[in-house]
Amino acid sequence: MILKQLNRLYVRNYSFKKNILPQKKQVTQNYLAKAIENKIITQRDWKLVRQDIIDNVDNRGQYTKNNVDSLILGYCIKENKFDLGSHYINFVKEENISPTLAFIGKHLKFLYEVNKEKRFINGEGCEKAEEKLILQIYSDLRKDFPVLDSFSLENIIPAISLTSEWKKCIELLKEIEFTNIPNSHAYSCTVAAAFLNNEEQLAWELLEEIVQHGRNVENIVFFSYFSWLRTFKNRKNTIAKLEQMFLFLQSRDLLCELEVIENIINFSSKGNITHIQKGVCQNCSNHLTKFDINNEEFEELKTKIFEKVILGRDVFVKTNPQELKLFEAFMSNSKRFDVVLDGLNIAYSAGTRQPPRVLATLLASVVSHFAEKNKEVLVVGRRHMTKWPRDNWSYITEQATVFLAQNISQDDPYLLYCALNSGKDTIIVTRDLMRSHKFLLNDLRLRILFNRWLSLRQYQLVKVVGEGKPIFRHPLRYSVTAQKNGSYWHIPIKPNISKESDNNIQWLCLNLTT
């Protein structure tokens, strides 16, 4: 009754969105666009424009003789002005301007961008003149720079992947690995080249390396794969290889971008983009599957979370050993909880600038919701929460068990372990997707297990209405991963960044048997 009175006073239908802090408008003049657009007709025009860019007092030293050429060519690449870029490359050559390493890297990137669609999407070979140029630039570069940094090597690989000497990319990837993990683009170009050159086993091995290292599989991998499949004459083999890729997506929990899905539809001449409602495909009426983890996998995940996230550097940089001992004692003496609440995450859902009374009342509303269902509730938060209004805080501590970390500590690792320690089916209430902690698990399999465990048990607070009734976004009844249901494949489409909810995801529904 007391809580309802408090809610009536302080909770006014809060609907939660990400806090967007006002940003100062960046008033920046794009000198390149202003200087270049509609001014280049002859080589002499380039000479004048180049000097104007260098001498322009407003550019604050951003453009110099050492970097202006690579920046101009980079602008042409970014804006897809390939004719202009080609014109500038000829100008640099005719003026005998000594190319910098950065310009050479941009030149190779330019050649890749010009030829990538023809090679990776259409499956056509690189023209002999272009290949000769790429390989000559690379050969001259290695004579001048026998040892290259990883950034330069990553710029070289895409262009080399277009040529008949694409296997040099493997050597370049190994060079990068001495100091770094190759980026997604360098890896993806090499995989794409391997598929197109019928080196299937090598392609799959490299693809596995990409996902193991947490790099993204770029669209060119899929485009080249479909181009390779078009060379197959046996439909049965083609379908088998297509399903092999779908199984790879499933086992690695990968989503495809819409452009890839459209390519699949064009390739197979079938399939529909649809939605899933309450676990049922709106195109084929099949129920989608929920991929859960078993008890053995759960125990392994719990152990690794404690080792990597709780004991790892992620926490120790902000937590002292004494607090860790207190936490271990707390866990060993506490009961099992049905629900674990991310206290501050819930309180701040309506904004971090709300008065303490509102923050406390929001959290109390969520505690009340589960307490009324006779659930054992744990609230994980920070010590400054004890300064919230006494009536609200007293209600929270009476209805739930509370663990408070120091104000400088990260509380979400504790939240994770408390949920895991309470059992496989414990509900965890937070809007935090825990991405940073997932990536502390350096084993891909464990990252996938973590994602599957969390996605099926996480409640996200959407709003509080009326006299304190919380509305949640509940876990889906199915897993958002590629899966075969009956004779139909369902492939999730990667949503736009602005759409966070899995409910908004579109799916490809595809029957390969008809």
Disulfide bonds with the S-S distance in Angstrom:
none
